[in-house]
Amino acid sequence: MQMDVLIIIGLLILGCLLNCLWEPGFTPAKRLAWVYLALSCIIALSAWLFYFAGIRITVIQSALGVLKQYGGYLSHLLLGFLMANILFKVWMKDTLPDSENLRAMIRTTLWGAAIGIANSFIIATVGKSMNMPYMIGFFKQSGYAVWFLYFIMAAETAGALGILLHVKLRTGMAASLGLFLIMTGAVYTHVHNHDPFSDSYAALVQLINLSTLLLIYYLEKMAGRKPADTHIYII
């Protein structure tokens, strides 16, 4: 799992740097965003099948695990590339002729990131509900009341829904910040308990994912601003 954290960071950085080799225009960039969205949906479905479908055929279960892991790696590479490409286009939006294409590209990328991140939180919450004796014991051992466990489960579910409903309700940034706070609390709890650092890896991955999502929300906001008026008025 430690290697996963490093790989994810490395793939995001590598994806950003690939823009130095190839800086696509709107049409290929939008197609890549749609590929990223499709891949996010496939990974989300494979995760549900892997964890909860009860598939006992070893070959299928192994294939789902490989798809979930390596598909996740590819999705982070694509996300890093798209983020850097969007950042450049937002920076240059005053000189770009087609801002609607830019907003469409950001929306598609946001959908892909939202589905991947929200799905991971929902799966984690379902996993907690299926292991309540262990979770209650862990929260008590950590010095928390049992009601706080239910609050965290409800907050994670609400945060995931807030991310998914961002397009309609503009709740994504607030939901992401709330989930970021919860994951920071999770890391703090493991450190406070003197747990092995490996217990914090899942929360660290989510902190990385939420950071990328918050950056895209910021870029979405920047892309929505009207270009500065550059006309010269002569009186």
C-alpha positions as CSV (number, residue, x, y, z in Angstrom):
1,M,0.0,0.0,0.0
2,Q,2.9,2.4,0.7
3,M,4.1,1.7,-2.9
4,D,0.5,2.6,-4.1
5,V,0.8,6.0,-2.5
6,L,4.1,6.7,-4.2
7,I,2.9,5.3,-7.5
8,I,-0.2,7.5,-7.5
9,I,1.8,10.6,-6.7
10,G,4.3,9.7,-9.4
11,L,1.7,9.0,-12.0
12,L,-0.1,12.3,-11.4
13,I,3.3,14.2,-11.8
14,L,4.1,12.1,-14.9
15,G,0.7,12.9,-16.4
16,C,1.3,16.6,-15.8
17,L,4.8,16.4,-17.4
18,L,3.5,14.7,-20.5
19,N,1.9,18.0,-21.5
20,C,5.5,19.2,-22.2
21,L,5.7,16.5,-24.9
22,W,2.2,16.8,-26.3
23,E,-0.2,19.7,-25.8
24,P,-3.5,18.6,-27.5
25,G,-6.1,21.0,-28.6
26,F,-9.7,20.9,-27.5
27,T,-10.9,18.0,-29.6
28,P,-8.3,15.4,-28.5
29,A,-8.3,16.7,-25.0
30,K,-12.1,16.3,-24.7
31,R,-11.8,12.7,-26.1
32,L,-9.2,12.0,-23.4
33,A,-11.6,13.4,-20.8
34,W,-14.3,11.0,-22.0
35,V,-11.8,8.1,-21.9
36,Y,-11.0,9.1,-18.3
37,L,-14.7,9.2,-17.5
38,A,-15.4,5.8,-19.0
39,L,-12.4,4.3,-17.2
40,S,-13.7,5.7,-13.9
41,C,-17.1,4.1,-14.4
42,I,-15.5,0.7,-15.3
43,I,-13.2,0.8,-12.3
44,A,-16.2,1.7,-10.0
45,L,-18.2,-1.2,-11.3
46,S,-15.2,-3.6,-11.0
47,A,-14.7,-2.5,-7.4
48,W,-18.4,-3.3,-6.5
49,L,-18.1,-6.7,-8.2
50,F,-14.7,-7.4,-6.5
51,Y,-15.8,-6.6,-3.0
52,F,-19.5,-7.4,-2.9
53,A,-20.6,-9.7,-5.7
54,G,-19.4,-12.8,-3.9
55,I,-17.7,-14.2,-7.1
56,R,-16.0,-17.4,-6.2
57,I,-14.3,-18.1,-9.6
58,T,-10.7,-17.3,-8.9
59,V,-9.8,-16.2,-12.4
60,I,-12.7,-13.7,-12.6
61,Q,-11.9,-12.4,-9.1
62,S,-8.2,-12.0,-10.0
63,A,-9.1,-10.2,-13.2
64,L,-11.3,-7.8,-11.4
65,G,-8.5,-7.1,-8.9
66,V,-6.0,-6.4,-11.7
67,L,-8.5,-4.1,-13.5
68,K,-9.2,-2.3,-10.3
69,Q,-5.6,-1.7,-9.4
70,Y,-4.0,-1.1,-12.8
71,G,-7.0,0.7,-14.2
72,G,-6.7,3.0,-11.1
73,Y,-3.1,3.6,-12.0
74,L,-4.0,4.5,-15.6
75,S,-6.8,6.8,-14.4
76,H,-4.4,8.8,-12.2
77,L,-2.0,9.2,-15.2
78,L,-4.9,10.5,-17.3
79,L,-6.1,12.8,-14.5
80,G,-2.6,14.3,-14.1
81,F,-2.4,14.9,-17.8
82,L,-5.9,16.5,-18.0
83,M,-5.3,18.7,-14.9
84,A,-2.2,20.2,-16.4
85,N,-3.9,20.6,-19.8
86,I,-6.9,22.3,-18.1
87,L,-4.6,24.5,-16.1
88,F,-2.8,25.7,-19.2
89,K,-6.1,26.3,-21.0
90,V,-7.6,28.2,-18.1
91,W,-4.4,30.3,-17.9
92,M,-4.7,31.1,-21.6
93,K,-8.5,31.4,-21.7
94,D,-8.5,35.1,-22.5
95,T,-6.7,34.3,-25.8
96,L,-8.6,31.0,-26.5
97,P,-11.5,31.4,-28.9
98,D,-13.8,28.6,-27.5
99,S,-14.4,28.8,-23.7
100,E,-17.5,26.5,-24.0
101,N,-15.2,23.7,-25.1
102,L,-13.0,24.4,-22.1
103,R,-16.0,24.2,-19.7
104,A,-17.2,21.0,-21.3
105,M,-13.7,19.4,-20.9
106,I,-13.7,20.4,-17.2
107,R,-17.2,19.0,-16.6
108,T,-16.2,15.7,-18.1
109,T,-13.0,15.5,-16.1
110,L,-14.9,16.4,-13.0
111,W,-17.5,13.7,-13.6
112,G,-14.7,11.1,-13.9
113,A,-12.9,12.3,-10.7
114,A,-16.2,12.6,-8.8
115,I,-17.4,9.0,-9.7
116,G,-14.0,7.5,-8.7
117,I,-13.7,9.4,-5.4
118,A,-17.4,9.2,-4.4
119,N,-17.5,5.5,-5.2
120,S,-14.5,4.8,-3.0
121,F,-16.1,6.5,0.0
122,I,-19.4,4.8,-0.5
123,I,-17.7,1.4,-0.7
124,A,-15.7,2.2,2.4
125,T,-18.9,3.1,4.3
126,V,-20.6,-0.1,3.2
127,G,-17.4,-2.0,4.3
128,K,-17.7,-0.4,7.7
129,S,-21.4,-1.3,8.0
130,M,-20.5,-5.0,7.3
131,N,-17.8,-5.0,10.0
132,M,-19.5,-3.0,12.8
133,P,-18.2,-5.0,15.7
134,Y,-14.6,-4.3,14.6
135,M,-15.4,-0.6,13.8
136,I,-17.1,-0.1,17.2
137,G,-14.1,-1.7,19.0
138,F,-11.7,0.5,17.0
139,F,-13.6,3.7,17.8
140,K,-13.8,2.8,21.5
141,Q,-10.1,2.0,21.6
142,S,-9.4,5.3,20.0
143,G,-11.3,7.2,22.7
144,Y,-14.4,8.0,20.5
145,A,-18.1,7.4,21.4
146,V,-20.0,4.9,19.3
147,W,-22.3,7.7,18.0
148,F,-19.2,9.3,16.4
149,L,-18.8,6.2,14.2
150,Y,-22.3,6.6,12.9
151,F,-21.7,10.3,12.4
152,I,-18.5,9.6,10.3
153,M,-20.3,7.0,8.2
154,A,-23.2,9.4,7.5
155,A,-20.8,12.3,6.8
156,E,-18.8,10.2,4.4
157,T,-22.0,9.2,2.6
158,A,-23.2,12.8,2.5
159,G,-19.8,13.9,1.2
160,A,-19.8,11.4,-1.6
161,L,-23.3,12.4,-2.6
162,G,-22.3,16.1,-2.4
163,I,-19.5,15.4,-4.9
164,L,-21.8,13.5,-7.3
165,L,-24.4,16.3,-7.1
166,H,-22.0,19.1,-7.7
167,V,-23.1,19.7,-11.3
168,K,-26.6,20.5,-10.2
169,L,-26.1,21.9,-6.6
170,R,-22.5,23.1,-6.7
171,T,-21.8,21.2,-3.5
172,G,-18.6,19.6,-4.6
173,M,-16.1,21.9,-3.0
174,A,-17.8,21.9,0.4
175,A,-18.2,18.2,0.3
176,S,-14.6,17.6,-0.7
177,L,-13.4,19.9,2.1
178,G,-15.5,18.0,4.6
179,L,-14.1,14.7,3.4
180,F,-10.6,16.1,3.5
181,L,-11.1,17.0,7.1
182,I,-12.4,13.5,7.9
183,M,-9.4,11.9,6.2
184,T,-7.0,14.2,8.1
185,G,-8.7,13.1,11.3
186,A,-8.3,9.5,10.3
187,V,-4.5,10.0,9.8
188,Y,-4.4,11.8,13.2
189,T,-6.2,9.0,14.9
190,H,-3.8,6.3,13.6
191,V,-0.8,8.4,14.7
192,H,-2.4,9.1,18.1
193,N,-3.0,5.4,18.6
194,H,0.6,4.6,17.6
195,D,-0.8,2.3,14.9
196,P,1.5,1.1,12.1
197,F,1.9,3.9,9.5
198,S,0.5,1.5,6.9
199,D,-2.9,1.9,8.5
200,S,-2.9,5.5,7.3
201,Y,-2.2,4.7,3.6
202,A,-5.8,4.5,2.6
203,A,-6.6,7.9,4.1
204,L,-3.4,9.4,2.5
205,V,-4.6,8.1,-0.9
206,Q,-8.0,9.8,-0.4
207,L,-6.2,13.0,0.7
208,I,-4.3,13.0,-2.6
209,N,-7.5,12.3,-4.6
210,L,-9.5,15.0,-2.8
211,S,-6.6,17.5,-3.4
212,T,-6.8,16.9,-7.1
213,L,-10.6,17.3,-7.0
214,L,-10.4,20.6,-5.2
215,L,-7.9,21.8,-7.8
216,I,-10.3,21.0,-10.6
217,Y,-13.1,22.8,-8.8
218,Y,-10.9,25.8,-8.5
219,L,-10.1,25.6,-12.3
220,E,-13.8,25.2,-13.0
221,K,-14.4,28.4,-11.1
222,M,-11.6,30.2,-12.9
223,A,-12.9,29.0,-16.3
224,G,-16.3,30.4,-15.5
225,R,-15.1,33.9,-15.0
226,K,-15.6,36.3,-17.9
227,P,-12.5,37.3,-19.8
228,A,-11.0,40.6,-18.9
229,D,-12.1,43.5,-21.2
230,T,-9.0,44.2,-23.3
231,H,-10.6,46.8,-25.6
232,I,-9.1,50.3,-25.7
233,Y,-11.6,53.1,-25.5
234,I,-10.8,56.4,-27.1
235,I,-12.6,59.4,-26.0
